[in-house]
Amino acid sequence: MILLALLLIAIGVALSRWMKGFALVPATILAWIAAVNLAGLYSFSLIETVGAAFLCGACLQFGYLAGAFLWAPRLVPAKKHAALAARR
């Protein structure tokens, strides 16, 4: 389950780089489905399954937030220069 959480954090970072925030809704649903399937493989109880689904959704969204903070400073100067180049 830890491997899935780390993978979802990486996917969240990738989503923040190439997609808008609305992409989190279907990605979170897919993460919940993956968590439920993995919980079925490991014979988790109902409480553990719900906890795993919550953890997977939270990891995906945390990765998106972390990716937004990582990439935002690099994109701002590029937009600023593009606006200045359009004025000339």
VMD Tcl script that builds the backbone (N, CA, C; Angstrom):
set m [mol new atoms 264]
animate dup $m
set s [atomselect $m all]
$s set {name element resname resid chain x y z} {
  {N N MET 1 A 0.813 -1.182 0.000}
  {CA C MET 1 A 0.000 0.000 0.000}
  {C C MET 1 A 0.866 1.259 0.000}
  {N N ILE 2 A 2.037 1.179 0.623}
  {CA C ILE 2 A 2.938 2.327 0.632}
  {C C ILE 2 A 3.445 2.614 -0.773}
  {N N LEU 3 A 3.699 1.577 -1.529}
  {CA C LEU 3 A 4.146 1.761 -2.908}
  {C C LEU 3 A 3.076 2.457 -3.737}
  {N N LEU 4 A 1.817 2.084 -3.529}
  {CA C LEU 4 A 0.723 2.741 -4.241}
  {C C LEU 4 A 0.622 4.201 -3.838}
  {N N ALA 5 A 0.800 4.510 -2.565}
  {CA C ALA 5 A 0.736 5.899 -2.096}
  {C C ALA 5 A 1.856 6.733 -2.729}
  {N N LEU 6 A 3.061 6.200 -2.785}
  {CA C LEU 6 A 4.170 6.924 -3.412}
  {C C LEU 6 A 3.943 7.107 -4.909}
  {N N LEU 7 A 3.391 6.093 -5.543}
  {CA C LEU 7 A 3.077 6.201 -6.963}
  {C C LEU 7 A 2.020 7.272 -7.206}
  {N N LEU 8 A 1.029 7.344 -6.331}
  {CA C LEU 8 A -0.018 8.346 -6.494}
  {C C LEU 8 A 0.496 9.758 -6.233}
  {N N ILE 9 A 1.452 9.907 -5.343}
  {CA C ILE 9 A 2.066 11.226 -5.152}
  {C C ILE 9 A 2.794 11.646 -6.424}
  {N N ALA 10 A 3.516 10.726 -7.037}
  {CA C ALA 10 A 4.220 11.033 -8.288}
  {C C ALA 10 A 3.233 11.348 -9.414}
  {N N ILE 11 A 2.133 10.628 -9.464}
  {CA C ILE 11 A 1.112 10.906 -10.479}
  {C C ILE 11 A 0.487 12.272 -10.230}
  {N N GLY 12 A 0.280 12.629 -8.961}
  {CA C GLY 12 A -0.254 13.950 -8.630}
  {C C GLY 12 A 0.666 15.070 -9.075}
  {N N VAL 13 A 1.970 14.877 -8.887}
  {CA C VAL 13 A 2.938 15.877 -9.352}
  {C C VAL 13 A 2.880 15.997 -10.872}
  {N N ALA 14 A 2.780 14.873 -11.563}
  {CA C ALA 14 A 2.702 14.902 -13.026}
  {C C ALA 14 A 1.407 15.571 -13.491}
  {N N LEU 15 A 0.311 15.315 -12.801}
  {CA C LEU 15 A -0.955 15.958 -13.165}
  {C C LEU 15 A -0.889 17.466 -12.986}
  {N N SER 16 A -0.201 17.920 -11.948}
  {CA C SER 16 A -0.111 19.360 -11.739}
  {C C SER 16 A 0.740 20.023 -12.812}
  {N N ARG 17 A 1.634 19.265 -13.402}
  {CA C ARG 17 A 2.492 19.818 -14.443}
  {C C ARG 17 A 1.753 19.974 -15.772}
  {N N TRP 18 A 0.877 19.009 -16.107}
  {CA C TRP 18 A 0.278 19.014 -17.436}
  {C C TRP 18 A -1.228 19.209 -17.477}
  {N N MET 19 A -1.898 19.158 -16.342}
  {CA C MET 19 A -3.359 19.228 -16.339}
  {C C MET 19 A -3.840 20.310 -15.378}
  {N N LYS 20 A -5.107 20.664 -15.539}
  {CA C LYS 20 A -5.746 21.600 -14.622}
  {C C LYS 20 A -6.268 20.834 -13.418}
  {N N GLY 21 A -6.787 21.560 -12.448}
  {CA C GLY 21 A -7.281 20.959 -11.222}
  {C C GLY 21 A -8.477 20.048 -11.422}
  {N N PHE 22 A -9.238 20.263 -12.494}
  {CA C PHE 22 A -10.396 19.417 -12.750}
  {C C PHE 22 A -10.016 17.973 -13.073}
  {N N ALA 23 A -8.786 17.735 -13.437}
  {CA C ALA 23 A -8.327 16.373 -13.722}
  {C C ALA 23 A -8.216 15.541 -12.456}
  {N N LEU 24 A -8.241 16.193 -11.301}
  {CA C LEU 24 A -8.143 15.450 -10.043}
  {C C LEU 24 A -9.391 14.631 -9.755}
  {N N VAL 25 A -10.545 15.061 -10.248}
  {CA C VAL 25 A -11.789 14.334 -9.954}
  {C C VAL 25 A -11.755 12.920 -10.542}
  {N N PRO 26 A -11.550 12.742 -11.859}
  {CA C PRO 26 A -11.489 11.365 -12.363}
  {C C PRO 26 A -10.258 10.606 -11.882}
  {N N ALA 27 A -9.149 11.310 -11.668}
  {CA C ALA 27 A -7.952 10.628 -11.164}
  {C C ALA 27 A -8.166 10.123 -9.739}
  {N N THR 28 A -8.886 10.883 -8.923}
  {CA C THR 28 A -9.176 10.440 -7.558}
  {C C THR 28 A -10.106 9.239 -7.569}
  {N N ILE 29 A -11.075 9.250 -8.455}
  {CA C ILE 29 A -11.985 8.099 -8.565}
  {C C ILE 29 A -11.210 6.852 -8.985}
  {N N LEU 30 A -10.292 7.006 -9.914}
  {CA C LEU 30 A -9.462 5.867 -10.318}
  {C C LEU 30 A -8.547 5.409 -9.175}
  {N N ALA 31 A -8.065 6.350 -8.371}
  {CA C ALA 31 A -7.238 5.986 -7.219}
  {C C ALA 31 A -8.060 5.217 -6.193}
  {N N TRP 32 A -9.318 5.617 -5.993}
  {CA C TRP 32 A -10.199 4.882 -5.079}
  {C C TRP 32 A -10.437 3.467 -5.576}
  {N N ILE 33 A -10.656 3.327 -6.878}
  {CA C ILE 33 A -10.878 1.994 -7.448}
  {C C ILE 33 A -9.631 1.127 -7.257}
  {N N ALA 34 A -8.465 1.711 -7.496}
  {CA C ALA 34 A -7.217 0.958 -7.299}
  {C C ALA 34 A -7.039 0.556 -5.841}
  {N N ALA 35 A -7.395 1.446 -4.924}
  {CA C ALA 35 A -7.255 1.136 -3.496}
  {C C ALA 35 A -8.203 0.018 -3.081}
  {N N VAL 36 A -9.420 0.051 -3.589}
  {CA C VAL 36 A -10.388 -0.996 -3.244}
  {C C VAL 36 A -9.949 -2.337 -3.815}
  {N N ASN 37 A -9.442 -2.341 -5.031}
  {CA C ASN 37 A -8.948 -3.588 -5.617}
  {C C ASN 37 A -7.740 -4.130 -4.853}
  {N N LEU 38 A -6.839 -3.254 -4.473}
  {CA C LEU 38 A -5.673 -3.695 -3.712}
  {C C LEU 38 A -6.081 -4.178 -2.321}
  {N N ALA 39 A -7.056 -3.518 -1.724}
  {CA C ALA 39 A -7.548 -3.949 -0.417}
  {C C ALA 39 A -8.223 -5.315 -0.518}
  {N N GLY 40 A -8.876 -5.576 -1.637}
  {CA C GLY 40 A -9.472 -6.896 -1.848}
  {C C GLY 40 A -8.422 -7.980 -1.984}
  {N N LEU 41 A -7.308 -7.647 -2.603}
  {CA C LEU 41 A -6.225 -8.621 -2.741}
  {C C LEU 41 A -5.612 -8.984 -1.393}
  {N N TYR 42 A -5.503 -7.985 -0.510}
  {CA C TYR 42 A -4.899 -8.214 0.796}
  {C C TYR 42 A -5.919 -8.563 1.874}
  {N N SER 43 A -7.176 -8.747 1.506}
  {CA C SER 43 A -8.262 -9.114 2.426}
  {C C SER 43 A -8.403 -8.130 3.583}
  {N N PHE 44 A -8.466 -6.846 3.256}
  {CA C PHE 44 A -8.672 -5.822 4.277}
  {C C PHE 44 A -10.118 -5.850 4.750}
  {N N SER 45 A -10.343 -5.368 5.970}
  {CA C SER 45 A -11.710 -5.211 6.462}
  {C C SER 45 A -12.322 -3.965 5.826}
  {N N LEU 46 A -13.582 -3.719 6.112}
  {CA C LEU 46 A -14.271 -2.570 5.522}
  {C C LEU 46 A -13.646 -1.254 5.987}
  {N N ILE 47 A -13.316 -1.166 7.260}
  {CA C ILE 47 A -12.701 0.050 7.797}
  {C C ILE 47 A -11.325 0.277 7.165}
  {N N GLU 48 A -10.549 -0.781 7.019}
  {CA C GLU 48 A -9.229 -0.650 6.400}
  {C C GLU 48 A -9.345 -0.271 4.931}
  {N N THR 49 A -10.359 -0.781 4.252}
  {CA C THR 49 A -10.567 -0.445 2.840}
  {C C THR 49 A -10.917 1.024 2.682}
  {N N VAL 50 A -11.803 1.517 3.528}
  {CA C VAL 50 A -12.173 2.941 3.473}
  {C C VAL 50 A -10.960 3.810 3.801}
  {N N GLY 51 A -10.176 3.403 4.780}
  {CA C GLY 51 A -8.961 4.138 5.118}
  {C C GLY 51 A -7.950 4.139 3.983}
  {N N ALA 52 A -7.814 3.017 3.304}
  {CA C ALA 52 A -6.883 2.934 2.178}
  {C C ALA 52 A -7.351 3.824 1.021}
  {N N ALA 53 A -8.653 3.837 0.772}
  {CA C ALA 53 A -9.191 4.690 -0.296}
  {C C ALA 53 A -8.978 6.163 0.047}
  {N N PHE 54 A -9.207 6.525 1.306}
  {CA C PHE 54 A -8.973 7.908 1.732}
  {C C PHE 54 A -7.501 8.267 1.597}
  {N N LEU 55 A -6.629 7.371 2.005}
  {CA C LEU 55 A -5.189 7.617 1.909}
  {C C LEU 55 A -4.757 7.810 0.456}
  {N N CYS 56 A -5.275 6.986 -0.431}
  {CA C CYS 56 A -4.881 7.095 -1.842}
  {C C CYS 56 A -5.371 8.395 -2.460}
  {N N GLY 57 A -6.597 8.786 -2.157}
  {CA C GLY 57 A -7.104 10.062 -2.667}
  {C C GLY 57 A -6.325 11.238 -2.106}
  {N N ALA 58 A -5.987 11.170 -0.823}
  {CA C ALA 58 A -5.228 12.251 -0.196}
  {C C ALA 58 A -3.805 12.329 -0.753}
  {N N CYS 59 A -3.186 11.194 -1.008}
  {CA C CYS 59 A -1.827 11.191 -1.581}
  {C C CYS 59 A -1.820 11.793 -2.976}
  {N N LEU 60 A -2.821 11.476 -3.760}
  {CA C LEU 60 A -2.907 12.032 -5.110}
  {C C LEU 60 A -3.063 13.548 -5.055}
  {N N GLN 61 A -3.925 14.028 -4.198}
  {CA C GLN 61 A -4.156 15.462 -4.103}
  {C C GLN 61 A -2.978 16.182 -3.454}
  {N N PHE 62 A -2.315 15.526 -2.499}
  {CA C PHE 62 A -1.106 16.112 -1.925}
  {C C PHE 62 A -0.008 16.229 -2.982}
  {N N GLY 63 A 0.126 15.221 -3.827}
  {CA C GLY 63 A 1.107 15.283 -4.907}
  {C C GLY 63 A 0.805 16.401 -5.884}
  {N N TYR 64 A -0.480 16.626 -6.167}
  {CA C TYR 64 A -0.871 17.724 -7.053}
  {C C TYR 64 A -0.493 19.064 -6.421}
  {N N LEU 65 A -0.767 19.208 -5.136}
  {CA C LEU 65 A -0.434 20.447 -4.439}
  {C C LEU 65 A 1.074 20.672 -4.392}
  {N N ALA 66 A 1.820 19.624 -4.095}
  {CA C ALA 66 A 3.274 19.740 -4.056}
  {C C ALA 66 A 3.832 20.082 -5.435}
  {N N GLY 67 A 3.292 19.468 -6.471}
  {CA C GLY 67 A 3.741 19.772 -7.829}
  {C C GLY 67 A 3.413 21.197 -8.237}
  {N N ALA 68 A 2.275 21.704 -7.770}
  {CA C ALA 68 A 1.917 23.085 -8.076}
  {C C ALA 68 A 2.901 24.059 -7.432}
  {N N PHE 69 A 3.353 23.749 -6.226}
  {CA C PHE 69 A 4.339 24.613 -5.578}
  {C C PHE 69 A 5.717 24.456 -6.200}
  {N N LEU 70 A 6.039 23.270 -6.694}
  {CA C LEU 70 A 7.349 23.058 -7.302}
  {C C LEU 70 A 7.475 23.745 -8.654}
  {N N TRP 71 A 6.432 23.731 -9.447}
  {CA C TRP 71 A 6.521 24.234 -10.808}
  {C C TRP 71 A 6.116 25.691 -10.959}
  {N N ALA 72 A 5.375 26.248 -10.016}
  {CA C ALA 72 A 4.864 27.608 -10.161}
  {C C ALA 72 A 5.963 28.668 -10.293}
  {N N PRO 73 A 7.029 28.661 -9.505}
  {CA C PRO 73 A 8.034 29.728 -9.649}
  {C C PRO 73 A 8.735 29.730 -11.000}
  {N N ARG 74 A 8.841 28.587 -11.615}
  {CA C ARG 74 A 9.525 28.536 -12.912}
  {C C ARG 74 A 8.634 29.021 -14.043}
  {N N LEU 75 A 7.324 28.925 -13.887}
  {CA C LEU 75 A 6.422 29.320 -14.960}
  {C C LEU 75 A 6.120 30.812 -14.951}
  {N N VAL 76 A 6.209 31.465 -13.821}
  {CA C VAL 76 A 5.848 32.872 -13.729}
  {C C VAL 76 A 6.770 33.755 -14.564}
  {N N PRO 77 A 8.104 33.618 -14.486}
  {CA C PRO 77 A 8.941 34.468 -15.335}
  {C C PRO 77 A 8.739 34.199 -16.826}
  {N N ALA 78 A 8.441 32.973 -17.207}
  {CA C ALA 78 A 8.226 32.680 -18.618}
  {C C ALA 78 A 6.992 33.405 -19.127}
  {N N LYS 79 A 5.943 33.467 -18.338}
  {CA C LYS 79 A 4.745 34.189 -18.747}
  {C C LYS 79 A 5.014 35.688 -18.792}
  {N N LYS 80 A 5.820 36.181 -17.875}
  {CA C LYS 80 A 6.128 37.599 -17.826}
  {C C LYS 80 A 6.903 38.016 -19.072}
  {N N HIS 81 A 7.857 37.185 -19.475}
  {CA C HIS 81 A 8.639 37.500 -20.673}
  {C C HIS 81 A 7.781 37.389 -21.927}
  {N N ALA 82 A 6.865 36.475 -21.942}
  {CA C ALA 82 A 5.987 36.347 -23.103}
  {C C ALA 82 A 5.093 37.575 -23.232}
  {N N ALA 83 A 4.647 38.122 -22.114}
  {CA C ALA 83 A 3.821 39.335 -22.153}
  {C C ALA 83 A 4.642 40.521 -22.621}
  {N N LEU 84 A 5.893 40.617 -22.187}
  {CA C LEU 84 A 6.744 41.703 -22.632}
  {C C LEU 84 A 7.093 41.566 -24.106}
  {N N ALA 85 A 7.275 40.346 -24.582}
  {CA C ALA 85 A 7.600 40.142 -25.985}
  {C C ALA 85 A 6.398 40.479 -26.870}
  {N N ALA 86 A 5.194 40.303 -26.371}
  {CA C ALA 86 A 4.014 40.606 -27.161}
  {C C ALA 86 A 3.806 42.104 -27.302}
  {N N ARG 87 A 4.327 42.894 -26.381}
  {CA C ARG 87 A 4.166 44.343 -26.438}
  {C C ARG 87 A 5.054 44.966 -27.516}
  {N N ARG 88 A 6.144 44.331 -27.825}
  {CA C ARG 88 A 7.100 44.930 -28.773}
  {C C ARG 88 A 6.625 44.877 -30.161}
}
mol reanalyze $m
mol bondsrecalc $m
mol representation Tube
mol addrep $m
